[in-house]
Amino acid sequence: MQLFRIMKRLKTAFFVFFLILLNFSSVLMYGAPKPGQPRGPMDPPNEELPIDDHIVFLVMSAIVLGIIIIYRNKIKKASI
């Protein structure tokens, strides 16, 4: 049982390490963008992209999802 806990923690630590390493390598690969140039292969050049389009729908869906998760957890605890 003790070995299982150690292996689980070790597996989580390796996963986090490689995830962080992957993020750093992708950030360092492109470097700092120059003004007027795209930041990466997927970014369109010189376009302003609004980030607040349909934010109301995003917030509403987050609230509904939160209510559903809380409701399901209460039902599971009540049935035990």
C-alpha positions as CSV (number, residue, x, y, z in Angstrom):
1,M,0.0,0.0,0.0
2,Q,2.8,2.4,0.8
3,L,4.6,1.6,-2.5
4,F,1.4,2.4,-4.4
5,R,1.2,5.9,-2.8
6,I,4.8,6.6,-3.6
7,M,4.4,5.5,-7.2
8,K,1.2,7.6,-7.6
9,R,3.0,10.7,-6.3
10,L,6.0,10.0,-8.5
11,K,3.8,9.6,-11.5
12,T,2.1,12.9,-10.7
13,A,5.5,14.6,-10.2
14,F,6.8,13.4,-13.6
15,F,3.6,14.5,-15.3
16,V,3.8,18.0,-13.9
17,F,7.5,18.2,-14.7
18,F,7.1,17.3,-18.3
19,L,4.0,19.6,-18.7
20,I,6.0,22.5,-17.4
21,L,9.0,21.6,-19.6
22,L,6.7,21.4,-22.6
23,N,5.3,24.9,-21.9
24,F,8.7,26.4,-21.4
25,S,10.0,24.9,-24.6
26,S,7.1,26.2,-26.7
27,V,7.5,29.7,-25.2
28,L,11.2,29.8,-25.7
29,M,10.9,28.4,-29.3
30,Y,9.1,31.6,-30.6
31,G,10.8,34.2,-28.4
32,A,9.4,37.7,-28.1
33,P,7.4,38.9,-31.0
34,K,8.4,42.0,-32.9
35,P,5.8,44.7,-33.3
36,G,3.6,44.0,-36.3
37,Q,4.6,40.4,-36.7
38,P,2.5,37.3,-35.7
39,R,3.4,35.7,-32.4
40,G,3.3,32.1,-33.7
41,P,2.1,29.9,-36.6
42,M,-1.5,30.0,-35.6
43,D,-1.8,33.8,-34.9
44,P,-3.1,36.0,-37.7
45,P,-0.9,39.1,-38.3
46,N,-2.2,42.6,-37.4
47,E,-5.7,41.6,-36.4
48,E,-7.4,42.7,-33.3
49,L,-9.2,39.8,-31.8
50,P,-11.9,40.7,-29.3
51,I,-11.9,38.5,-26.3
52,D,-15.2,39.7,-24.9
53,D,-17.5,38.4,-27.6
54,H,-20.2,36.2,-26.2
55,I,-18.8,36.4,-22.6
56,V,-22.3,36.4,-21.3
57,F,-22.9,33.0,-22.7
58,L,-19.7,31.7,-21.3
59,V,-20.5,33.0,-17.8
60,M,-24.1,31.6,-18.0
61,S,-22.8,28.1,-19.1
62,A,-20.2,28.2,-16.3
63,I,-22.9,28.9,-13.7
64,V,-25.2,26.1,-15.1
65,L,-22.3,23.6,-15.1
66,G,-21.5,24.6,-11.5
67,I,-25.1,24.1,-10.4
68,I,-25.2,20.7,-12.1
69,I,-22.0,19.5,-10.5
70,I,-23.1,20.7,-7.0
71,Y,-26.5,19.0,-7.5
72,R,-25.0,15.7,-8.5
73,N,-22.6,15.7,-5.6
74,K,-25.4,16.3,-3.1
75,I,-27.4,13.4,-4.6
76,K,-24.4,11.1,-4.3
77,K,-23.8,12.1,-0.7
78,A,-27.5,11.7,0.2
79,S,-27.6,8.2,-1.3
80,I,-24.7,6.9,0.8
